[in-house]
Amino acid sequence: MSTPLLLVTGGAGFIGSALIRRLIAHTDYRVVNVDKLTYAGHLSTVESVSDNPRYAFEHADICDADAMAQIFATYQPNSVFHLAAESHVDRSIDGPDAFVQTNVVGTYTLLQAARELDDERKAAFRFVHVSTDEVYGTLGDDDLFVETTPYAPNSPYSASKAASDHFARAWHHTFGLPIITTNCSNNYGPFQYPEKLIPVVIQRALSGEPIPVYGNGANVRDWLYVDDHARALIDAFERGTPGETYNVGGHNEKTNLDVVHTICALLDERRPEAAPHSGLITFVTDRPGHDWRYAIDASKIERELGWTPDHTFETGLADTLDWYLAHQAWVERVADDLERSKRRGLETRESR
């Protein structure tokens, strides 16, 4: 029997590329990367595996039904890891339309393409739908998101992801498509796009520019190292139960201000001539509808699939910072793309 072929959408993005790099490095699976290469998609993120005979790339838009049908017919995938998404909250406030198109219409288009599988192939097929904890809304000071927490999205981004989750669930229950859904907390690590919080703080601190912090910086997020997330997705594909949802979190609740101070302290050690970097912290007007706290109970995936995170926030953040310090040429290249996207009218503010 041939080695299973896995189709990864959004594989030139931050999380998708981490998944592909891990699949090629640690498994025997064949991988097809399907990516539209928008402003946040860069083939440099998968350059290390691009010459591997088990890897292929298809430049395509998941909203293009004809293109998706052709890709499914050509490759006959054994599974889909669906990560292609617009994911920046502030961009969703500035321009919700792209989020509805990619996150809702794109998911629907992929689900419909997968429905065309014959019954024999569909029985062994898996569609891993990758989502976010933001669909659950906001928490108080003590409770945790579980897989049965009612959805209460508060931004156009999280609303579009919630809609895609509902479509995936419906296609499982109505059409029998073997869907496994994962909802993750905030990811961080190498190759994250420079508009996100941790890369923004690193780059601003390195350049001696003000480090923007929304409100008073007390909003809380659970942080998940991207390679740990990639392992969880593979575990969900290999051992997860179709129709089930698995929450994936890092057990690392931090306020945004704590995150910024930790980065500044690490930079003080590595760049003492510019210390203290915390003097660059600047509080800015809070984001509209800013959720107070996200925190995930990941006990289900730990109990049922045996997954646990390998990285603490401290070890993961130190590795992340060192990666950015060693890859400033990459950061500058993608930052130039961001500036070009702004000139095309895609104005952004700093990230979650």
Secondary structure, 3 states (H helix, E strand, C coil): CCCCEEEEECCCCHHHHHHHHHHHHHCCCEEEEEECCCCCCCHHHHHHHCCCCCEEEEECCCCCHHHHHHHHHHHCCCEEEECCCCCCHHHHHHCCHHHHHHHHHHHHHHHHHHHCCCHHHHHHCEEEEEEEHHHHCCCCCCCCECCCCCCCCCCHHHHHHHHHHHHHHHHHHHHCCCEEEEEECEEECCCCCCCCHHHHHHHHHHHCCCEEEECCCCCEEEEEEHHHHHHHHHHHHHHCCCCCEEEECCCCEEEHHHHHHHHHHHHHHHCHHHCCHHHHEEEECCCCCCCCECCECCHHHHHHHCCCCCCCHHHHHHHHHHHHHHCHHHHHHHHHHHHHHHHCCCCCCCCC
